[in-house]
Amino acid sequence: KVGFILWPLLKEFHWEDDAGGDQALNQELPWWETTRSTRKDFVAALIFGIRVSLMVGILAVAIAFFIGVPIGAIAGFYGGKTDLILCRLLEIWEAMPTFFMLLLIVAITGSKSIFLVILIIGLFGWTGFSRYLRGEFFRERTLPYVEACTLFGFSPSYTMFKHILPNALPPILTLLPFAILGAIS
């Protein structure tokens, strides 16, 4: 229902409708009124294409974000052997190229589903978030409010996810637009 209400506000043509007009007129018209060589509306086709790209980018980054954040938080908070083991696993995971893993999994499953592509990009794209959050947790865990949480007897998981994570997330949120663009690419 939302599409039926909002679409006329954006463009009067559906992306598959014949918009008419001659290709020679495109030089005289502003870009938002031009047609493609198939006499289809150019802006309507752009709007239609953007929705698929944004869905892939946003969902893949969401999957990567929800995998990378807990791993980076645990590695950065505990440090020591936990950090060493998680970082070695992270390096092994980073060594697998996403594109070739995508080709391999599509060849094995025989499926060309866009959701499989989103899942693979998300499963192999979490390492950047994890590394960055690990560094933020290393910085944050030495601050006085973390010591206060320990003295008050808060559990490590409560301290990590209720106190440190909200302070460590803003720098990571600056990575999201770039990660979305990378997933789309």
N, C-alpha and C positions, 0 to 999 in steps of 0.2 A: 504494500500500500504506500509505503514511503516513496518508492521509486515512481509511482504514478503521480504523486503529489509534487515531488521535487524536480523530476525530469523536465517538465515544461518550463520551469524557471531557468534551467540551464540551457536548454536547446530545444527548438521546436521539432527537430527531426530525430528519428531513431537512427542509430548508426548504420542500419541496413536499408533504410528508406532511400529512394531515389530523390535527391535534392534538386535535380534538374540543373540547368545552366550549362554554359559552354566553358571549356577549359581556358579559352582565351580571355574570358572575363576575370579570371583569377588575378590577373595583373592589375586590374582596376579596382578590385574589392579589397577591404581590409582582411587580414589573415583569418579572423574568426568567422568570416562568411564565405570562405573559399570551399571548393569541392575537390575531391580527388579525381583521378582520371576515370574512375568508374562511376562518376556522377554521385558519389556518396558524400555526405557532409563530413568535412575534415575534422572539425572540433568534436562532433559527436563520436567519431571513431577514436579520437584521442582520449576522450573521457571514458569510453568503453574499455580501451586498452589499459588505461592507468589502474583500473580497479583490480585486474588480475595481478599486475606487477606489485601493487601495494599489498595485496593479500599474501603473496609469496614472501615479500620482504618482511612484513610485520610478523607473520606467524613463525617464520624461520628464526627471526631474532628473538621472539618470545620464548621459543623452545630453548635456544642457546642461552638466553638470559637465565631461565629457571634451572638449567643444569649448571651453568658456570658460577652463579652466585653462591650456592651452598658449598661447592667445592673450594672456591677461593676463600670463602669465609673460614672454613675449617682449617685450611692450610695456613692462613695468615694469623688466625687466633692462637692455635696451638703451637705452631712452629716446630722446631726440632725434627724428630724422626717422622712425625706425621706430615710435616711440610715437605721433607725430603722425599718420602714415598709418593705423595700426591704430585709433586713437581716432576718426578721421573715418569709417572703414568701420564701426566699431562704432556710431557715432551714426546712420549711414544705416540700418543693420540694426535699431536700436532704434526707428526711426521707423515701421517696418512693424508694424501691430497684429496680434498673434498670432491673435486670433479671426477677423478678416476674412481673413487669409491661410489659415486653416484652412477657412473657408467657400469661398474661391476654389479651393483645391486639391481639396476634396471635390467641388465642382461640375465642375471640369475632368476629374478622374479618374472621377467617377461611383461612387466606392467609399466605403463607410461603415465601413471597417475600423477597429477600435480601435487597431491598430498604426499606421495612418496618423495618427490623432489623436495618439498618443504621439510619433511621429516629428516632427510639426509643432510640438508644444509644446516638445519638446527642441531643435529647430533654431532656434526663435525665443526661447528662454528662457535662453540662455547669456550674455547681455550683462551681467547683474548679477554673475555669478561673475567674469567677465573684468575688470570695473571694480574690484571689490573686491580681487581678487588683484593687479592692477596696482598699486594703492596699497600693498599689503603688500610687494610686490617693491621699490617705490621706497624704502620704509623699511628693508627688510632689506639692500639692496645697499650701503648706506653703513656697515654694521657691520664690525668688524675681521675676523671670520672669512671674509668674502667677499674682503677684501684678501689674507688669507693663502692662500686658494684660488688667487687670481691669481698670487701670488708662487711658489707651488708648481708652477705651470704647468698647472693643471687647465683643461680646455676650458670654454668658456662654457656649453655644454649640460650638462656634468657638474656644474658649479657651480650652475646653475639648478635642475636636477631632483633632485640628490642632497643638496645642502646648503641652498639657500634655500627650496625648495618644502616640505620637511617642517616648517620653522619658520613658513612663511606659511599653511599649511593649517588649523591649529586655529581661527583666527578665522572662516575660511570655513565650517568644519563647523558652526558655530552657525547659519548661514543655511539649512542643508539642511532642517530640519523646516518652516520657513516656505516654502521653495521647493516642497516636496512638497505642502503645503496649497494653495499657489497653483496648482500644476499640476492638482490634483484639482478645484479650483473652476473 
